[in-house]
Amino acid sequence: MGKFVKSASSLDLCVMLVIYLNTFIFTTAQDSTRREILLDLLNTTKYDSNIAPDFEQDHPTNVSVQIFIINIHSINEAMMEYSLDVFFRQSWLDPRLVYGNRSTLPWLELDAKLIDKVWVPDTYFANEKRASFHTVTVPNKLMHLYRNGTVLYSMRLSLTLSCHMRLEKFPMDKQKCPIIIASYAYTVENIVFHWHPSRPIIMFRLEMPQFDTSNDDVDYSKCSKEYGENINHIFV
């Protein structure tokens, strides 16, 4: 859970964002080869995006989750909620998308239309009150396919999440506010969420008028709960 402490701090977010965006920019002269590989991999006679990668296997698809918190721009004690902007990244292995040595490219980039042809987890935020997906100037999402079938899927989101706050010490209070991530339809038999092994949450010291937070204030946990069936959750 993220902890908010009353104080003040400063952060130059522009530098952080420029570095992030530049890591995904590259050019290649092998467009025709890339196109042929993608058309073959996503051929609907061989690939069904409605079916999870390991649906017919005896093990679930493991989905790694990473959250890059860009900004926490509102904490509302009266409404018991907080708002933030994030890059939400998920990765998993889809053996149907292995392309091996068919290209020298370490990964293949997909545009928004091709992304819709690939299976993605039905992830949602269980404590969400309001949310929006950014579409200016184009849908803010990317997908990379790696040679071994690993899929990286990232999107930019604005979220308003509920947070049960304890206000006995207001205005010198310290709050723990969760981000609860779950699969809407799949049980743990088909999908299991895991935090990214090295950097599950990327967050630098953020500038807020009344609160202060940092990576040292983040706790992680994992659980499954029963709502008729087992449903997988991970918490931050």
BELUR-V264812 format. One record per backbone hydrogen bond with DSSP energy under -0.5 kcal/mol. NH is the residue of the N-H (numbers start at 0). CO is the residue of the C=O. If there is no record, write none. Layout:
BEGIN
NH&CO / NH&CO
END
This chain:
BEGIN
1&176 / 2&216 / 3&174 / 4&211 / 5&172 / 6&209 / 12&10 / 14&11 / 15&11 / 16&12 / 17&13 / 18&14 / 19&15 / 20&16 / 21&17 / 22&18 / 22&19 / 23&20 / 24&21 / 25&23 / 33&29 / 34&30 / 35&31 / 36&32 / 37&33 / 38&34 / 39&35 / 40&36 / 41&37 / 42&39 / 45&42 / 46&42 / 48&46 / 50&47 / 54&51 / 56&53 / 60&189 / 61&59 / 62&60 / 62&191 / 63&61 / 63&90 / 64&193 / 65&88 / 66&199 / 67&86 / 68&66 / 68&201 / 69&67 / 69&84 / 70&84 / 72&70 / 72&82 / 73&82 / 75&80 / 76&74 / 79&75 / 80&75 / 81&160 / 82&73 / 83&158 / 84&70 / 85&156 / 86&67 / 87&85 / 87&154 / 88&65 / 88&86 / 89&152 / 90&63 / 91&150 / 93&91 / 93&148 / 94&92 / 96&93 / 97&94 / 98&146 / 99&146 / 101&98 / 102&99 / 107&144 / 109&142 / 114&110 / 115&111 / 116&113 / 117&114 / 122&120 / 123&181 / 125&123 / 125&179 / 126&179 / 127&124 / 128&159 / 129&159 / 131&157 / 133&155 / 136&134 / 139&133 / 140&138 / 141&153 / 142&109 / 143&151 / 144&107 / 145&149 / 146&105 / 148&145 / 150&91 / 151&143 / 152&89 / 152&150 / 153&141 / 154&87 / 155&139 / 156&85 / 156&154 / 157&131 / 158&83 / 159&129 / 160&81 / 161&126 / 162&79 / 164&162 / 166&164 / 169&166 / 171&168 / 174&3 / 176&1 / 176&174 / 180&178 / 180&233 / 181&123 / 182&231 / 183&121 / 189&186 / 190&186 / 191&60 / 193&62 / 195&64 / 201&66 / 202&200 / 205&212 / 207&205 / 211&4 / 216&213 / 217&214 / 218&0 / 218&235 / 220&234 / 222&232 / 224&230 / 226&224 / 226&228 / 230&224 / 232&222 / 233&180 / 234&220 / 235&178
END
